[in-house]
Amino acid sequence: MRTARVTGDGVELATTERGAATAPTIVLVHGYPDTQAMWDLVAEHLADRFHVVTYDVRGAGASDAPAHRSGYSMQHLEADLAAVVDAASPDRPVHLAGHDWGSIQCWEAVCGDRLAGRIASFTSISGPCLDHVAHWIRASARPGSKAVLELVSQSVRSTYIAAMHTPGFMPALWRAGLARAWPTYVNRAEGATVDSRWPAPTLAADAERGVELYRQNVRGALMRPRERRTDVPVQVLLPRGDPFVTAPMARAAEAWAARLWCREVAGTHWLPRSRPDKVALWVSELVDHVEDGPAHACSTPR
């Protein structure tokens, strides 16, 4: 395991590498309120065959926090990811896997131009593209839509987003004791493996800052969604017990990705910590499919 600092978009990012640098590179991107340690168990399973890179996103763990709230906008997250990709594998496309907000920002890169030709595949876990979500909401809310009940179900699961936008509420909640209770919650409710690295000792401060991920990105995407398409091979893992993201909303990507596999699996939101061996297997299957061709098909594409 090798650690380094990579200069992102005005911040220094803490990175960790495992495995041989000559092997295909997989970059694992964590979400909220995590650090790169969220991926430790998955990375250990992958490192015997792949060059595995993780990093603390801006404002989390050992990485720098931006000076202003606007520093959490998607364009800066995408630029950070581009810097990590270029440092990790300058001459060969990388495979991405993202969880929660890590997946959301990976979608931005997968559907954008900045990393065109630099992404070989993408595995998305519990973090849909915000633009895809906005289009799905609009379609589901139309009169006569058969998806209205699915929209209601997702709306109930998304009520926490309103709390994220309430000034001062979530930072106060994390300080008041949520950070202390968080390890017990994810272990008991999610079956997620807790250890000395995850959840991070910096959880309270990271979570307070990370609220800006929601405030700087969600409202704009929902109000003015873009058409975000991609030809990158994408695998969407759909944990059946996810309390935050429903399968119908995650499947909204089917309309925007030319090569997409959806795999419904047993598990909850923090799948990389509750089923790390399976997540590593599913990620590696897509990597093998892309690197070696159809002989390693990971599932039935849509």
N, C-alpha and C positions, 0 to 999 in steps of 0.2 A: 504494500500500500504506500503510495507516494502522494504527498501533499504539495500544493503550489498556490501561487497567487496569480490571477489573470486580470488584466485591466479591462473592465467592461466599459459601459457608457458613462464615464465619469466616476465610477466606483471600482474598488478592488474586490474581487470575488475569490473566495476560498474554494479550491477545488481538490478533489481526491481522485487518484487513478489506481486502478487495479488491473492485473493481467498484463499480457505482453502487448507492447505498443504496435507490434506488427500484425496483430489480429484485427478483424473488423471492430470498429469502435461503436459502442453503445453509450449514449449520453442519457442519464436518468435525471429528470427534473422534478423536484418536490413541490408540494403545494402549501396551503395554509392550514394550521399555524406550525408548520414543520421546518426542519432543516434537512440537509442532505443525508443525515443519519437515518431518516425514514426509509431510505433505500438500502441500508447496510445488508440486510438479510438476503435481499434479491441479488445485490451485487456480488456477494460471496458465492452464490450459486452460479453466476455467469462468468466469473473471473477466470475459471479454468479454461475457457474456450475463447473469451472475448476480451478486448481492451475496454474496460468499463470506467466511465467518468461520471462523477457526481459533483455538484457544487451547491453552496449556499446561495440562494437567490438574494438579490439586494435587500438589505434590511433584516436578514435572518442569519443566525449563527455567527460565524466568524467573518462574514462579508460586510463591507461598508453599507451604511444606510445613505440614501440620497439626502441632500440638504433640504429639499423642498418636497411637499406632498405630491406635486406633479411628477416627481421622479419615479412614481410607481405606475405611470401610464404604460400602456402596452408597447409603445414604440421603444421605450427604454428597456423593458424586459426582453423584447426581441433582439435588441442590440447586444445586450449582455449574453444572450444565448449564442448569437453569432460569434462573439469573441471567444466563448468557451469552445465552440465547434472548431473554429479556426486554429486555436491553440492545441486542441486535442488531436485533430486529424487534418492537417493543412492540405494534404494531397489526395484525400479519399473521402467520399460521402460517408456520413455517419447515420446510425440508426437511433431514433429518438424513442423514449418512453416517458410519459408524463402522468402525474397523478394530481387530481384536484386542480389548483391554480397552476401547477406545473404543466398539466395537460392543456389548460386553457391558453397559456402563453405559447406552448408548442403548436397549437392550432394556428395561432397568428403567424408563426414562421412557416408552417407547412403550406398555408394558403397564400403566403405573400411572395414577394419577389426578392427580398434581401438575401435569402438563403436558397434561392433557386439553383438546383443542381447539386446542392450540398447535403440534402437529406435523402437517404436511401429508403427508409421506412419509418413508420410512426405507430406506436402502440399507445392508445388513449385509455386512461382509467379514471372514471368519475370526474371528468372535467371537459364538458363540451365546448365547442366554439361559441362564443357569445353571439356572433352574428347569426349562426345557424339557429341558435335558441330563439332569437328575436323573430326570425322568419317563421319558425315552428309555432310560436305563440300566436302570431298574427293569423296563420292558417287555421290553427285549432280554434280560435275565437270567432271565426266567421259563422254567421247564421247557418244552421243546418249541418255544421261540421260534426262528424262522428267521433272526433277526438276531443270533444269538449270535456268529457269526464276525465280523460288523461290529463288535460290541462288543469282541471281542478285539483287532481291528486298531486301534480307537481307544484302547484301554487301553495298547497298546504306545507309541502316539504321545504319550500323556499322562503318561509316566513322569517327565517333568521337573517335574510339579506336586508330586511327593513331595519333590524337591530344594528346591522353594520353601518347603515346610513344615518342612524340617530346620533347626533353629536355627543361625544363623551361617554355614551352608554357602554359600548363594548370595552374600551380601555379600562373603565372603572370596574367592569365585571371581571376582567382578567386580573386586575390588581386585588380585587376584593376576595379572591379565593378560587376562581375558576382555574387558574394556572396550577394551583396545588392539587385540585381535584382531577385535573385532566388525565394524568396517567392511570388513575383508577377507572375513570370512565372508559377510555379507549381499550383498556385491558378487559374489563368485565362486559361492556356492551358490545364491543367489536371483536373480542377474541384476539386483539392485537398484542404482539409480544413487546413488552416494555423492558428496557434495560438502562444502563447508566448513560447511554448516549441519546436515547429517544424515549419520551419527548425530551427536548433539549433543556439544559439548565437555564438557557436564555429565553425560555418559552414566553414568560409574561411580557418582556420588552419586545420580543419578536412579534407577538400577537397584537400588541398595541399598535406597532408601526404597520403591520400587515393589513390592518383594516383599510388602509388606503388603496389596496388592490381593488377592493369593491368600489370605493368611492370614486376612484379615478377612471374606472373602466366600464362598470356595468350599465349605468344610466345612459351614457352616450351610445353604447352598442344597441341597447334596446330601443332607443328612440330613432336612431339612424343606422339601421343594419346595412352592411355592405353585402354584395354577392361575393362569397369567399369559396372558391373552387380549388381543387387540387388533383393532380395526377399521381401524387406520391402514394404508394401502397399503405393503407391504413387499417389497423386492427383496433376495434373498439371492444374493450372488455366491459361487460355489463353485470356487476354484482347484483344478484337478485335481492339481497337484503340491504341495499344502500338506502339509508334514511334521507339522503339529500338529493340524489339524482335518479330519476326514473328511467327505465329502459326506453319508453317512447320518446322522451326528450333527447336522450343520447343518440337514438337512431335517426334523429333529424339530419345527421351527417350523411346519411345515405343519398340524399338529393344533391350533395355537393362534392362527393369524392368518387372519382371514376373507378378506383380499385379499392374496395372496402369490404372487410370481413367484420361481422358482429358476432360476438361469442358471449352468450349468457352463461354465467358461472355462479356457483354457490359462494357466498361471502357477503361482506358488508363494505363500508366505505374505505376503510384502511386495509384494503386487500393486500398491498405489499408487506404489511406487517402481520397479517393473519394467515396468509397462504403464500409465503415468499417463494417456496419451491415451485408452486404452480405458476405464479406470475413469471418467474424466470424461464420456465418451460415454454409458456405461451409467447413470451418475447423472443426467445431463441428460435421458435418455430417460424415466426415471421422473418427473422433475420436469415435463417437458412433458406426459406422460400425465395427471398430476394437475391441472396448471394449465389445460390446454387441452382435456381430455376424451379420449375413445376414439380420436380421429383420430391420436393419438401413442402408440398402444399400444407398450409396450416389450418385450413377450414374451407368451407364452400363460400366463395365470394358471392356478393349479391349480383 
